[in-house]
Amino acid sequence: MKVVTIRASALRDLMDCPARFEAKHIQGRRMPKGGKAQLGTAIHKSTAAFDSSTLAGQGLTADECTAALVDAIHKPEEDVAWDHTELKPSEAESIGRALHTRYCAEIAPTQDYVAIEVKCEALELTDIGIALTGSTDRIRRTEAGFGVSDLKTGGRAVAADGHVETAGHAVQLGVYELLAEHGSGLPITEPARIVGMQTGKTAKGQRVGTAEVHSAREMLIGTADSPGVLEHASKLIHGGIFFGNPNSMLCHE
């Protein structure tokens, strides 16, 4: 069976709308990134710079690390279609700075990170013809062991009551667990953690918080009696079953 390489983030596309997965990840079609997506990229870059500095003992301040955020917004490495009726670059910078500062002050000091942006070139699962690749945002250490942490930004990432949205993320987190273990050599035994950051335009809507997701890897692998998501993904990809899903918010021409 031919081995098809897919990124961790692509698996969610496949489960949501196989037709979109085929267009993006098989045919290589591309569209410019939206402003909200680029804001997420910018926050990932600046927070990774801060956490990497802390881990290495370099001592960069939160403010010094915002340079990575500013560059990602105003000097992006890929095309970005800023929708000026929804989010301007100046607004994205303001939101990003606020969330970066809150993350560095409220989230980072409570975490014991042992690795930042852990890359895994390829984890081959030859029996189902899939190779997983990608990078894991963070690996954290707890008293009981190691677990992955993933940063999620968005307009609904954290509710007003502090609840962090976890629905729909288990598949991607399960892949990150597999990749983190393969790439770092550390046993990933603790629940995955989402670090949510609410990208509201006002201070009231710029919230941060964390929540755990249990048994993400088990959902991927499955059991002898109940095939997991990866086996289902293999059947779709190798069978060429790339149907459109009209119930997907992102399914369109």
KEVEX-427752 format. One line per field, with one value per residue: residue in one letter; z, y, x of N, C-alpha, C in turn. Coordinates in pm, whole numbers, plus 50000, padded with zeros to 5 digits. Layout:
<pts>
type: a|...
n.zz: Z|...
n.yy: Y|...
n.xx: X|...
ca.zz: Z|...
ca.yy: Y|...
ca.xx: X|...
c.zz: Z|...
c.yy: Y|...
c.xx: X|...
</pts>
This chain:
<pts>
type: m|k|v|v|t|i|r|a|s|a|l|r|d|l|m|d|c|p|a|r|f|e|a|k|h|i|q|g|r|r|m|p|k|g|g|k|a|q|l|g|t|a|i|h|k|s|t|a|a|f|d|s|s|t|l|a|g|q|g|l|t|a|d|e|c|t|a|a|l|v|d|a|i|h|k|p|e|e|d|v|a|w|d|h|t|e|l|k|p|s|e|a|e|s|i|g|r|a|l|h|t|r|y|c|a|e|i|a|p|t|q|d|y|v|a|i|e|v|k|c|e|a|l|e|l|t|d|i|g|i|a|l|t|g|s|t|d|r|i|r|r|t|e|a|g|f|g|v|s|d|l|k|t|g|g|r|a|v|a|a|d|g|h|v|e|t|a|g|h|a|v|q|l|g|v|y|e|l|l|a|e|h|g|s|g|l|p|i|t|e|p|a|r|i|v|g|m|q|t|g|k|t|a|k|g|q|r|v|g|t|a|e|v|h|s|a|r|e|m|l|i|g|t|a|d|s|p|g|v|l|e|h|a|s|k|l|i|h|g|g|i|f|f|g|n|p|n|s|m|l|c|h|e
n.zz: 50000|49909|50084|50216|50296|50551|50718|51067|51110|50882|50906|51044|50855|50670|50812|50842|50587|50322|50051|50061|50188|49987|49784|49907|50020|49860|49587|49610|49604|49678|49890|49985|50326|50585|50781|51054|51083|51038|51256|51459|51388|51436|51715|51799|51721|51877|52143|52146|52115|52361|52547|52464|52519|52796|52862|52774|52944|52875|52932|52802|52792|52805|52652|52481|52320|52160|51917|51732|51690|51576|51338|51208|51153|51004|50821|50672|50590|50392|50155|50270|50305|50412|50555|50549|50648|50861|51012|51063|50998|51199|51405|51450|51549|51790|51932|51936|52084|52335|52407|52397|52607|52825|52815|52871|53128|53277|53197|53105|53336|53498|53385|53322|53093|52875|52618|52314|52028|51892|51636|51401|51152|51007|51088|51020|50941|50826|50791|50744|50547|50587|50667|50930|50992|51124|51380|51734|51962|52242|52494|52810|53155|53424|53765|53732|53481|53126|52893|52604|52499|52339|52159|52103|51916|51871|51801|51967|52154|52434|52673|52839|53100|53150|53045|52834|52494|52376|52199|51899|51873|51947|51765|51628|51848|51934|51726|51767|52010|51936|51754|51918|52104|51935|51818|52033|52205|52456|52693|52637|52845|52988|52997|52703|52666|52607|52537|52546|52367|52349|52084|52097|52016|52216|52555|52732|52583|52543|52647|52834|52895|53017|52933|52963|52750|52732|52647|52372|52193|52193|52054|51798|51738|51802|51863|51858|51811|51742|51496|51470|51413|51238|51078|50946|50808|50638|50467|50335|50202|50047|49907|49755|49829|49827|49920|49924|50207|50289|50533|50654|50765|50621|50373|50040|49701
n.yy: 49880|50217|50480|50763|51092|51302|51609|51691|51885|51853|51629|51690|51843|51641|51480|51660|51766|51582|51654|51910|51850|51696|51890|52078|51928|51712|51789|52027|52288|52635|52907|53253|53321|53402|53700|53644|53389|53446|53608|53417|53267|53458|53496|53243|53245|53452|53373|53131|53219|53348|53134|52963|53118|53130|52859|52817|52976|53240|53468|53665|53930|53947|54162|54208|53986|54032|54127|53923|53871|54113|54120|53893|53974|54216|54164|53916|53573|53449|53485|53696|53761|54028|54112|54401|54482|54329|54258|54448|54487|54649|54622|54349|54338|54479|54314|54079|54157|54203|53947|53796|53913|53848|53568|53527|53624|53493|53223|53091|53099|52903|52663|52379|52355|52137|52116|52301|52370|52110|51925|51672|51478|51252|51003|50689|50481|50204|49990|50096|50271|50545|50836|51039|51382|51688|51947|51978|52204|52238|52044|51945|51901|51713|51616|51355|51275|51324|51549|51681|52022|52247|52544|52739|52976|53207|53337|53216|53077|53088|53103|53345|53262|53143|52891|52673|52600|52274|52097|51910|51907|51679|51480|51604|51660|51403|51316|51492|51394|51144|51228|51389|51208|51039|51220|51335|51133|51107|50960|51005|51042|51181|51368|51556|51909|52205|52535|52801|53102|53387|53584|53854|54195|54378|54441|54290|54070|53934|53679|53421|53075|52732|52385|52032|51743|51419|51087|51120|51001|50735|50751|50789|50555|50337|50015|49652|49578|49815|50022|50291|50651|50689|50458|50484|50721|50630|50460|50644|50806|50625|50501|50702|50850|51126|51309|51591|51787|51920|52014|52122|52420|52525|52418|52472|52596
n.xx: 50084|50058|50217|50074|50146|50035|49959|49920|49721|49573|49418|49188|49055|48997|48815|48609|48535|48586|48619|48726|48964|49090|49122|49295|49511|49578|49553|49681|49580|49554|49458|49468|49559|49326|49264|49212|49320|49589|49639|49625|49852|50049|50031|50104|50373|50490|50438|50571|50830|50866|50830|51035|51257|51239|51270|51529|51666|51721|51582|51419|51183|50819|50731|50949|50934|50718|50791|50807|50539|50447|50596|50492|50234|50257|50458|50408|50489|50354|50080|49823|49485|49357|49059|48913|48673|48630|48865|49140|49496|49610|49425|49447|49707|49677|49496|49646|49875|49758|49659|49893|50037|49871|49886|50160|50173|49972|49934|50177|50358|50251|50301|50508|50708|50885|50960|50937|50745|50775|50904|50814|50923|50821|50593|50551|50283|50262|50087|49837|49888|49956|50141|50219|50280|50421|50408|50421|50281|50359|50530|50454|50550|50428|50348|50281|50368|50425|50266|50090|50047|49832|49793|49509|49340|49068|48737|48554|48694|48722|48477|48256|48228|48465|48495|48672|48672|48660|48555|48570|48846|48982|49076|49292|49456|49513|49679|49890|49983|50086|50286|50445|50549|50691|50870|51010|51083|50986|50762|50427|50181|49993|49678|49584|49621|49441|49518|49333|49258|49081|48983|48870|48766|48760|48875|48725|48656|48890|49008|49182|49255|49260|49204|49147|49179|49080|49189|49249|49431|49346|49107|49200|49348|49182|49020|49032|48772|48650|48726|48963|48991|49206|49215|48973|49028|49229|49085|48921|49113|49275|49077|48984|48761|48631|48411|48185|48083|47796|47714|47929|48080|48288|48276|48275|48285
ca.zz: 50000|49904|50204|50190|50408|50583|50837|51177|51091|50765|50942|51080|50726|50611|50886|50828|50447|50240|49926|50092|50212|49858|49713|49974|50060|49752|49464|49638|49580|49788|49897|50086|50463|50635|50888|51183|51084|51053|51395|51533|51358|51501|51858|51815|51708|51989|52267|52134|52142|52505|52617|52428|52594|52936|52871|52752|53045|52814|53007|52726|52851|52719|52557|52380|52229|52070|51785|51643|51657|51485|51207|51145|51105|50905|50722|50668|50498|50286|50123|50366|50255|50525|50528|50623|50713|50975|51096|51002|51060|51324|51506|51481|51635|51923|51995|51958|52195|52461|52439|52424|52742|52921|52815|52939|53270|53347|53159|53100|53466|53565|53307|53325|52957|52852|52475|52243|51882|51864|51499|51369|51005|50957|51166|50919|50983|50697|50778|50690|50435|50623|50744|50997|51010|51182|51502|51855|52023|52366|52580|52949|53256|53546|53865|53689|53353|53022|52808|52505|52512|52207|52167|52012|51918|51797|51858|52065|52221|52579|52702|52943|53230|53159|52981|52713|52397|52341|52099|51765|51873|51995|51659|51608|51968|51933|51635|51834|52111|51866|51698|52027|52159|51833|51792|52151|52278|52589|52699|52654|52917|53052|52905|52622|52721|52516|52590|52463|52369|52285|52005|52090|51986|52340|52665|52790|52498|52523|52761|52819|52988|52978|52955|52924|52664|52767|52554|52232|52113|52182|51948|51670|51715|51809|51923|51765|51780|51696|51426|51506|51310|51138|50983|50863|50719|50536|50370|50253|50117|49949|49824|49676|49865|49866|49903|49989|50323|50292|50671|50698|50744|50530|50247|49932|49581
ca.yy: 50000|50342|50560|50903|51178|51410|51685|51676|51976|51811|51520|51751|51876|51517|51436|51760|51770|51515|51726|52019|51785|51660|52013|52143|51845|51620|51867|52139|52419|52726|53036|53336|53306|53510|53779|53576|53279|53504|53651|53297|53237|53558|53467|53123|53280|53532|53295|53031|53290|53370|53007|52912|53198|53086|52724|52825|53063|53365|53576|53770|53970|53930|54274|54189|53878|54074|54158|53812|53890|54227|54080|53797|54045|54320|54110|53773|53493|53401|53580|53711|53845|54099|54160|54527|54502|54239|54267|54518|54450|54724|54559|54220|54363|54517|54192|53987|54205|54183|53804|53754|53959|53768|53433|53528|53656|53407|53081|53039|53073|52787|52544|52330|52307|52075|52128|52398|52347|51982|51883|51530|51474|51152|50883|50603|50373|50134|49896|50166|50355|50687|50890|51163|51478|51815|51987|51993|52334|52227|51926|51991|51800|51719|51522|51218|51240|51426|51564|51788|52139|52306|52677|52760|53110|53218|53419|53140|52988|53091|53166|53447|53196|53081|52758|52666|52511|52158|52016|51906|51912|51554|51410|51672|51643|51266|51312|51560|51304|51045|51294|51436|51092|50992|51320|51370|51015|51108|50891|51100|50964|51270|51422|51673|52034|52316|52670|52880|53248|53448|53698|53963|54325|54456|54373|54192|53951|53883|53589|53305|52968|52598|52272|51906|51650|51284|50972|51163|50903|50614|50777|50771|50418|50244|49884|49542|49575|49945|50090|50431|50754|50673|50354|50546|50815|50552|50412|50758|50852|50524|50470|50819|50886|51266|51370|51719|51783|52047|52059|52188|52564|52561|52344|52554|52578
ca.xx: 50000|50133|50206|50039|50184|49941|49991|49825|49608|49495|49327|49059|48992|48946|48697|48503|48492|48688|48643|48818|49093|49151|49162|49408|49624|49614|49571|49770|49518|49579|49393|49535|49510|49245|49325|49201|49417|49722|49650|49660|49992|50132|50032|50185|50514|50539|50437|50678|50956|50874|50850|51168|51353|51231|51326|51674|51725|51766|51519|51352|51055|50702|50727|51053|50894|50609|50847|50770|50397|50436|50650|50401|50116|50288|50550|50379|50569|50267|49974|49714|49375|49297|48924|48910|48543|48626|48985|49252|49624|49631|49340|49507|49823|49628|49442|49758|49957|49685|49655|50031|50070|49796|49943|50290|50156|49876|49941|50314|50422|50190|50333|50646|50734|51015|50990|50854|50740|50842|50878|50828|50923|50726|50563|50489|50193|50261|49976|49720|49932|49955|50254|50179|50389|50376|50477|50340|50311|50434|50524|50464|50578|50347|50396|50250|50430|50431|50149|50103|49962|49810|49734|49397|49285|48944|48632|48477|48789|48698|48348|48258|48241|48597|48498|48754|48611|48743|48485|48627|48991|49040|49150|49420|49537|49562|49794|50001|50038|50169|50403|50532|50619|50785|50973|51089|51126|50926|50632|50316|50080|49896|49578|49621|49568|49419|49532|49243|49275|48964|49032|48773|48824|48765|48944|48633|48654|49026|49023|49269|49222|49306|49113|49210|49108|49124|49177|49254|49504|49264|49010|49269|49395|49070|49041|49007|48629|48604|48836|48980|48982|49312|49175|48869|49096|49298|48986|48879|49222|49316|48962|48947|48623|48642|48280|48163|47996|47720|47695|48051|48079|48395|48260|48226|48367
c.zz: 50000|50030|50166|50314|50429|50711|50943|51156|50976|50800|50980|50955|50666|50680|50867|50686|50359|50110|49948|50119|50081|49786|49774|49982|49957|49624|49485|49609|49703|49775|49998|50224|50500|50749|51023|51194|51103|51193|51483|51513|51432|51652|51886|51812|51829|52120|52264|52161|52291|52579|52587|52505|52741|52954|52859|52855|52991|52876|52927|52791|52753|52612|52447|52277|52136|51932|51685|51600|51555|51345|51134|51089|50991|50797|50710|50563|50384|50265|50229|50308|50374|50484|50612|50684|50841|51068|51017|51068|51192|51438|51548|51574|51777|51999|52030|52074|52329|52503|52469|52567|52848|52930|52896|53088|53345|53318|53172|53237|53538|53496|53324|53188|52947|52705|52410|52093|51842|51725|51483|51218|50950|51054|51074|50984|50857|50680|50725|50581|50463|50699|50800|51014|51068|51306|51615|51925|52146|52422|52723|53041|53375|53648|53822|53559|53257|52940|52710|52540|52376|52222|52061|52027|51840|51872|51963|52148|52371|52605|52818|53082|53248|53095|52851|52619|52359|52230|51962|51760|51905|51889|51640|51729|51978|51842|51700|51941|52048|51815|51808|52085|52063|51816|51911|52224|52419|52588|52728|52715|52980|52951|52825|52683|52611|52593|52498|52479|52283|52216|51988|52066|52109|52450|52727|52711|52470|52643|52730|52924|52937|53007|52904|52839|52689|52651|52407|52144|52091|52072|51811|51639|51714|51878|51818|51722|51720|51631|51463|51386|51200|51035|50890|50763|50606|50427|50279|50153|50008|49861|49738|49705|49918|49839|49974|50106|50333|50432|50728|50666|50642|50395|50142|49813|49598
c.yy: 50125|50423|50707|50985|51288|51479|51666|51762|51933|51704|51575|51792|51753|51472|51532|51762|51708|51587|51841|51964|51754|51785|52072|52054|51740|51697|51990|52275|52507|52853|53120|53311|53426|53582|53710|53462|53333|53559|53532|53258|53331|53531|53342|53158|53355|53454|53186|53095|53311|53240|52948|52986|53155|52951|52727|52914|53195|53487|53689|53802|53945|54038|54256|54084|53916|54112|54048|53824|54000|54190|53986|53866|54140|54274|53959|53701|53434|53502|53578|53806|53911|54152|54286|54557|54418|54254|54333|54474|54522|54666|54425|54236|54396|54396|54097|54028|54177|54036|53749|53791|53877|53626|53430|53551|53553|53258|53026|53011|52950|52656|52507|52269|52248|52081|52221|52369|52223|51932|51733|51518|51373|51035|50791|50491|50291|50041|49963|50266|50504|50720|51024|51253|51607|51848|52007|52122|52321|52083|51977|51872|51822|51622|51377|51178|51356|51429|51677|51901|52205|52440|52692|52903|53111|53299|53349|53047|52978|53167|53266|53386|53126|52945|52764|52562|52398|52074|52025|51902|51778|51483|51472|51654|51501|51250|51379|51472|51201|51109|51338|51321|51042|51089|51349|51249|51009|51034|50992|51023|51050|51325|51541|51797|52139|52446|52760|53029|53311|53578|53806|54096|54416|54374|54265|54061|53891|53798|53477|53201|52835|52494|52146|51820|51511|51186|51013|51058|50776|50630|50755|50625|50317|50114|49777|49538|49706|50020|50237|50524|50735|50566|50407|50642|50743|50504|50525|50797|50751|50478|50586|50868|51029|51339|51504|51703|51916|52098|52127|52337|52607|52491|52435|52538|52630
c.xx: 50088|50110|50182|50071|50081|49984|49882|49702|49518|49392|49190|48984|48926|48818|48579|48447|48600|48719|48740|48958|49163|49203|49289|49531|49665|49644|49659|49711|49535|49494|49471|49476|49423|49315|49322|49302|49559|49745|49689|49806|50085|50143|50114|50334|50566|50541|50545|50813|50975|50904|50987|51277|51356|51298|51478|51744|51774|51700|51459|51219|50941|50698|50831|51012|50779|50661|50810|50625|50380|50485|50553|50278|50149|50387|50529|50461|50487|50155|49865|49610|49307|49161|48904|48774|48533|48745|49097|49382|49649|49547|49397|49627|49779|49576|49555|49846|49890|49686|49794|50069|49999|49852|50072|50276|50073|49892|50083|50376|50367|50225|50480|50677|50874|51055|50889|50861|50820|50805|50899|50815|50823|50714|50484|50407|50167|50142|49850|49760|49928|50084|50209|50300|50333|50456|50377|50379|50400|50426|50546|50490|50486|50407|50378|50317|50430|50303|50171|50008|49953|49740|49625|49346|49154|48840|48548|48566|48763|48568|48362|48275|48375|48608|48577|48693|48706|48681|48554|48778|49058|49124|49288|49512|49593|49683|49914|50064|50130|50298|50500|50613|50726|50902|51064|51146|51069|50793|50520|50199|49971|49795|49632|49557|49555|49439|49449|49267|49167|49004|48925|48842|48830|48831|48856|48632|48789|49064|49121|49229|49273|49198|49182|49118|49164|49104|49177|49322|49422|49159|49072|49295|49281|49107|49015|48861|48577|48719|48841|48972|49087|49277|49065|48931|49167|49203|48940|48988|49256|49200|48918|48806|48624|48510|48272|48067|47920|47695|47820|48046|48184|48387|48197|48320|48509
</pts>
